[in-house]
């Protein structure tokens, strides 16, 4: 539903609700999710794809609820949701959330940079 994956010239091409993205690299992973860097094949704009691995229907509904919250609320501290879909995979599913890409990394990355800067100044 909504997502498809194919390969073009050795690079993965993802179709999310009609928009084609080219996979660039994996940016990170957490407990049950992965974040990938994608490039919009038309505009060349970079986006971040959060893939939430769902082992059951409840996890899938939780992922869809996260998408709904991101879509509904607009605040400086909440990433704006560009698009989302559910991708069925054998016994699992994944909820895909497409967000703008910020090249300076995650909040944790920024915390690490600031912590190391403060330690060198002490």
C-alpha positions in Angstrom: 0.0 0.0 0.0 1.7 3.2 -1.2 5.3 2.1 -1.4 7.2 0.2 -4.0 10.9 -0.6 -4.5 12.8 -1.2 -7.7 16.4 -0.8 -8.9 17.8 1.6 -11.5 21.5 1.5 -12.5 22.5 -0.3 -9.3 20.6 2.2 -7.1 17.4 1.5 -5.3 14.4 3.6 -6.5 11.5 3.9 -4.1 8.0 5.0 -5.2 6.1 6.5 -2.3 2.5 7.5 -3.4 3.7 8.4 -6.9 6.8 10.3 -5.9 10.1 8.5 -6.9 13.1 8.7 -4.6 16.6 7.4 -5.1 18.1 5.7 -2.0 21.4 7.4 -1.0 22.5 5.9 2.3 21.4 4.7 5.7 21.6 7.5 8.3 20.9 5.6 11.5 18.8 3.1 13.3 17.0 2.7 16.6 15.0 0.0 18.3 12.5 -0.8 15.6 13.2 1.9 13.0 15.7 2.9 10.4 16.4 6.3 8.9 17.6 6.6 5.3 18.6 9.5 3.1 16.7 9.7 -0.1 16.8 12.0 -3.1 13.7 13.1 -4.9 14.3 12.0 -8.5 12.6 15.0 -10.0 13.6 17.9 -7.8 16.9 16.6 -6.5 15.8 17.5 -3.0 17.0 15.3 -0.1 14.5 13.8 2.4 14.8 11.5 5.4 12.8 8.3 5.3 11.9 6.8 8.7 11.0 3.1 8.3 9.2 1.7 11.3 9.4 -2.1 11.4 6.0 -3.5 12.6 5.8 -7.0 13.9 2.0 -6.9 14.4 -1.1 -4.8 13.6 -0.8 -2.8 16.8 2.7 -1.7 15.9 1.5 -0.8 12.4 -1.4 1.3 13.9 1.1 3.0 16.3 3.3 3.9 13.3 0.3 5.3 11.5 -0.7 7.2 14.6 2.8 8.8 14.6 2.2 9.8 11.0 -1.1 11.4 11.9 0.4 13.3 14.8 3.2 14.7 12.6 0.6 15.6 10.0 -1.8 17.2 12.4 0.5 19.3 14.6 2.7 22.0 13.2 5.3 23.2 15.6 9.0 24.2 15.5 9.9 21.1 17.6 8.0 18.6 15.4 9.3 17.6 11.9 6.7 18.3 9.2 5.5 15.1 7.5 5.9 15.2 3.8 4.3 11.8 3.1 3.7 8.4 4.5 2.7 4.9 3.5 2.6 1.3 4.7 4.7 -1.3 2.9 3.9 -5.0 3.4 6.8 -7.4 3.8 6.2 -11.2 4.2 5.1 -11.5 7.8 6.0 -7.9 8.7 5.0 -4.5 7.6 6.8 -1.2 7.6 5.3 2.3 8.1 7.3 4.7 6.0 7.4 8.4 7.1 9.0 11.0 4.8 10.4 14.1 6.5 12.6 17.0 5.3 16.3 16.2 5.6 18.5 18.4 7.9 22.1 17.9 7.0 23.5 18.7 10.5 22.2 15.3 11.9 20.0 14.5 14.8 19.4 16.3 18.1 21.6 13.6 19.7 24.4 14.4 17.2 24.1 18.1 18.1 24.2 17.2 21.8 27.4 15.2 21.2 29.0 18.1 19.4 28.1 20.5 22.1 29.3 18.2 24.9 32.6 17.6 23.2 33.0 21.4 22.7 32.2 22.1 26.4 34.7 19.4 27.5 37.6 20.9 25.5 36.8 24.3 26.9 37.0 23.1 30.5 
